Amino acid sequence: MSSTVVVTDSTASLPAEVASARGIHVVPLQVVIGAKVLDEGPAGATPEVVAQALREFVPVSTSRPAPALFADLYRRLADEGADEVVSVHLSGEMSGTFESAQLAALQVEVPVHVVDSTQVGIATGYAALTAADVLDAGGDAEEAAEAALARGQASTSLFYVDTLEHLRRGGRIGAAAAIFGGALSVKPLLEIVDGRVSPREKVRTASRALARLAELAVEAAGDDPVDVCVSHLANPERAASLAEQLGERLGGQLEGREVMCGELGAVLGAHVGPGMVAVCVSPRP
């Protein structure tokens, strides 16, 4: 019987115990804080470390995994019995991680299906989990890759930031640059469209931003079963409030599942800054 293994990257925000239980291998991105280069994760770059560095105006940047790192993992998985690999990653429009995985796939003998989720954060994680679900149900690697892509494209990722400055510095602002001039007087609501950060609308206060995030998330969920996750960077109270609201308003569509709520990973946090709150609504296949 053939064996296919799912790989993703650390920005997918999968809890370590979930990735381990599903047999998903996670490749870390790196965060550069001052002169230190750290792997994203509990033993390296954490959200708390990044948030503190940003508050203190210490230079923070991020770096994709080198193709060699992916190639080494693909070869190891093949040596351990994998016949194929499905490698699911954050948007290629915002990171070179997808390209690194593609280049690595050309260097190894084991077939690797590299998927651009067109998303960031837990939306990429949901795509990777969907690939694992398809494989567990007896599907092949190509079917798993197609399902992962479809789930990424079907997901809605919305967020607000206290300032667009961090996104501007990192070059991830894309079309949101159109509203940068008013950033000091508004709370920009942003979304991921075609793999890029795009402006959704502007509101005047943080409380109104949270209310609109809730409204937009409910609208995105429609009447279908969904997974929902609220993420934040150094803003736990507002994130918890939003998660509670969505749990109440989307009870039927959640089918007994909780609204996940947690801190954003260090790599994504470096580009949005402290205060950010996000919500991901992902229709279940």
Secondary structure, 3 states (H helix, E strand, C coil): CCCEEEEEEHHHCCCHHHHHHHCEEEECCEEEECCEEEEECCCCECHHHHHHHHHCCCCEEEECCCHHHHHHHHHHHHHCCCCEEEEEECCCCCCCHHHHHHHHHCCCCCCEEEEECCCCCHHHHHHHHHHHHHHHCCCCHHHHHHHHHHHHHHCEEEEECCCCHHHHHCCCCHHHHHHHHHHHHCEEEEEEECCEEEEEEEECCHHHHHHHHHHHHHHHHCCCCEEEEEEECCCHHHHHHHHHHHHHHCHHHHCCCCCEEEECCHHHHHHHCCCCEEEEEEECC
